[in-house]
Amino acid sequence: MAVPVPPAPARNPRLEPAHVILRPLVTEKGLHRANRHNAYSFQVATEATKADIRHAIEVLFTVRVDKVAVQNRRGKVRRGKVRKTMTKPWKKAIVYLKPDFKINLF
């Protein structure tokens, strides 16, 4: 008996790969992840899905993605002299690559 194959996850047709990835997150923890686990962190568009992120990384960096983990980060409260404001909420993606591939950020 054949096992049914699930359909591919839907991508957002309005997002181009260059609009999905906003910037790489270069931190100590991120560099440690990149060296040890072949995982890279990026700030991505808030409306991007895991399928959008996977496709954008594969197209922009010509690598093969193994797994994508996504975090929705809350904005922080900032205090001014007169009033409190909030920074914008943002989305962080941790992209794990196949063992044969690397991304040179520097």
Long-range contacts (C-beta under 8 A, 24 or more apart in sequence): 8-51, 9-49, 9-50, 9-51, 10-49, 10-51, 11-49, 11-51, 11-52, 11-55, 12-47, 12-48, 12-49, 12-52, 15-45, 15-47, 15-48, 15-52, 15-56, 17-55, 17-56, 17-59, 17-60, 18-56, 18-60, 19-45, 20-44, 20-45, 20-48, 20-52, 20-53, 20-55, 20-56, 21-53, 21-56, 21-57, 21-60, 24-105, 25-92, 26-105, 33-94, 34-103, 34-105, 37-96, 38-96, 38-97, 38-98, 38-99, 38-101, 38-102, 39-94, 39-95, 39-96, 39-97, 40-94, 40-95, 40-97, 40-103, 40-105, 41-92, 41-93, 41-94, 41-95, 42-92, 42-93, 42-95, 43-90, 43-91, 43-92, 43-93, 44-70, 44-91, 44-92, 44-93, 45-91, 46-72, 46-89, 46-90, 46-91, 48-91, 48-93, 50-93, 53-93, 53-95, 54-95, 57-95, 61-103, 63-97, 63-98, 63-101, 63-102, 63-103, 64-97, 64-98, 64-100, 64-101, 65-95, 65-96, 65-97, 65-98, 66-96, 66-97, 66-98, 67-95, 67-96, 68-93, 68-94, 68-95, 68-96, 69-93, 69-94, 69-96, 70-94
